[in-house]
């Protein structure tokens, strides 16, 4: 493949990713349609499949971008604070809630996408997710300095799952959730009890 052809393909892929992202923002993951993508990207329908295997690949690309934006928002929420580890966890969880509320369709697509069953998840996707988890792991490491890497990693994922569940149930107004106005309070109540008691 010549340099010019490779550049054209890369440019087309970028336009398709941006078009897919715009479709998800407007109508959720189910709204991503090949014909609409081709129109938005200025290419033929068949050209899409010269740069990606299927539409799920494009959604994964969008999700990778979303994970990076989410991770940056979470990281920024504690960039200039001297809060305790619990306080940092609460600040990051509130940033997660804000991102989910402000980017509902992109956020839902992160968890609704079908992951490949016959092969590994792309490294760049795992890297984006890993950066998000690293933000959570840091204050947990401060709270539990004696904990080895493997249980700390498990706790990080458990913490993420707990906050995600509270946010999901609250934002979707599930019967087992809490009103949106109380989501922050519920998060604070749960996270303020994490780790050993602080000395007064």
C-alpha positions in Angstrom: 0.0 0.0 0.0 1.5 3.3 -1.0 1.7 6.2 1.3 -1.1 8.2 -0.5 -3.4 5.2 -0.3 -2.7 4.6 3.3 -3.3 8.3 4.1 -6.6 8.2 2.2 -7.7 5.2 4.1 -6.7 6.7 7.4 -8.5 9.9 6.6 -11.7 8.0 5.7 -11.5 5.9 8.8 -11.3 9.1 10.9 -14.3 10.6 9.1 -16.3 7.4 9.7 -15.3 7.4 13.4 -16.4 11.0 13.7 -19.7 10.3 11.9 -20.4 7.3 14.1 -19.7 9.3 17.2 -22.2 12.0 16.0 -24.8 9.3 15.3 -24.3 7.8 18.8 -24.6 11.3 20.4 -27.9 11.9 18.5 -29.6 8.5 18.8 -27.6 6.0 20.7 -25.6 3.0 19.5 -28.6 1.5 17.6 -28.7 4.6 15.4 -25.3 3.8 13.7 -26.3 2.8 10.2 -23.9 2.2 7.3 -25.8 4.1 4.7 -25.9 7.2 6.9 -22.2 6.9 7.8 -21.3 6.7 4.1 -23.3 9.9 3.4 -21.7 11.7 6.3 -18.2 10.6 5.4 -18.6 11.3 1.7 -17.8 7.7 0.6 -19.6 4.7 -1.0 -21.2 2.1 1.2 -18.7 -0.5 0.2 -15.8 1.8 1.0 -16.6 1.6 4.7 -15.6 -2.1 4.7 -12.3 -1.3 3.2 -11.2 0.4 6.4 -13.2 -1.5 9.1 -14.5 -5.1 9.3 -17.9 -4.1 10.5 -19.8 -1.3 12.3 -18.9 -2.8 15.7 -15.3 -1.9 14.9 -16.3 1.8 14.5 -18.3 1.7 17.7 -15.3 0.3 19.5 -13.2 3.2 18.1 -15.7 5.7 19.3 -15.8 4.0 22.7 -12.0 4.2 22.9 -12.2 8.0 22.4 -15.0 8.2 25.0 -13.0 6.3 27.6 -10.1 8.7 27.1 -12.4 11.7 27.5 -14.0 10.1 30.6 -10.6 9.3 32.1 -9.4 12.9 31.5 -12.5 14.3 33.2 -12.0 12.0 36.2 -8.3 12.8 36.3 -9.0 16.6 36.1 -11.4 16.4 39.0 -8.5 15.6 41.4 -5.7 17.4 39.6 -5.5 20.3 42.1 -6.8 19.0 45.4 -5.3 18.0 48.7 -8.4 15.9 49.5 -8.0 12.6 51.4 -8.1 9.4 49.4 -11.8 9.0 50.2 -12.3 12.6 49.2 -10.6 12.0 45.9 -12.7 8.9 45.2 -15.8 10.9 45.8 -14.6 13.8 43.6 -13.8 11.3 40.8 -17.2 9.5 41.2 -19.0 12.8 40.9 -17.0 13.6 37.7 -18.0 10.1 36.4 -21.7 11.0 37.2 -21.4 14.3 35.5 -19.8 12.8 32.4 -22.6 10.1 32.2 -25.3 12.7 32.6 -23.8 15.1 30.0 -22.9 12.4 27.5 -25.6 9.8 28.1 -25.6 8.0 24.7 -21.8 7.9 24.4 -21.6 6.6 28.0 -24.2 3.9 27.5 -22.4 2.8 24.3 -19.3 2.0 26.4 -21.2 -0.9 28.1 -23.7 -1.9 25.4 -21.2 -2.7 22.7 -20.7 -6.3 21.7 -17.1 -7.3 22.3 -15.3 -9.7 19.9 -15.9 -13.3 20.9 -13.4 -14.8 18.6 -10.4 -12.7 19.4 -8.7 -10.4 21.9 -10.0 -6.9 22.7 -7.8 -4.3 20.9 -4.8 -3.1 22.9 -5.7 0.6 22.4 -9.1 -0.1 23.9 -7.7 -1.9 26.9 -5.2 1.0 27.3 -8.0 3.6 27.4 -9.9 1.6 29.9 -6.7 1.0 31.9 -6.1 4.8 32.2 -9.5 5.2 33.8 -8.9 2.4 36.2 -5.5 3.8 37.1 -7.2 7.0 38.4 -9.3 4.9 40.8 -6.4 2.7 41.8 -4.2 5.5 43.1 -6.4 6.6 46.1 -7.2 3.0 46.8 -3.5 2.3 47.0 -3.2 5.1 49.5 -6.0 3.7 51.6 -4.6 0.1 51.5 -0.8 0.4 51.2 -0.3 -3.2 52.4 -2.5 -4.6 49.6 -0.8 -6.6 46.8 -1.3 -5.7 43.1 -3.8 -8.4 42.3 -6.3 -7.8 45.1 -5.9 -4.0 44.6 -6.8 -4.5 40.9 -9.8 -6.5 42.0 -10.8 -3.8 44.4 -10.4 -1.1 41.8 -12.8 -2.9 39.5 -15.2 -3.5 42.3 -15.1 0.2 43.2 -15.8 1.1 39.6 -18.6 -1.4 39.3 -20.2 -0.1 42.5 -20.2 3.6 41.4 -21.3 2.6 37.9 -24.2 0.7 39.3 -25.3 3.6 41.5 -25.0 6.0 38.5 -26.8 3.7 36.1 -29.7 3.0 38.3 -30.1 6.6 39.2 -29.8 8.1 35.7 -32.2 5.5 34.2 -34.7 6.0 37.0 -34.8 2.3 37.9 -37.0 1.3 40.8 -34.0 0.2 42.8 -32.1 3.4 42.2 -32.3 6.8 43.9 -33.6 10.1 42.5 -30.9 11.9 40.5 -30.7 14.6 43.0 -29.6 12.1 45.6 -27.0 10.2 43.6 -24.1 12.3 44.8 -25.2 11.8 48.4 -25.5 8.0 48.0 -22.0 7.9 46.4 -20.5 9.9 49.3 -22.2 7.6 51.9 -20.8 4.5 50.3 -17.3 5.8 49.6 -16.8 7.6 52.9 -16.8 4.2 54.6 -14.1 2.7 52.4 -10.8 1.7 54.2 -9.6 1.9 57.8 -11.1 4.5 60.1 -9.4 7.8 60.1 -7.9 8.9 63.4 -9.4 12.1 64.8 
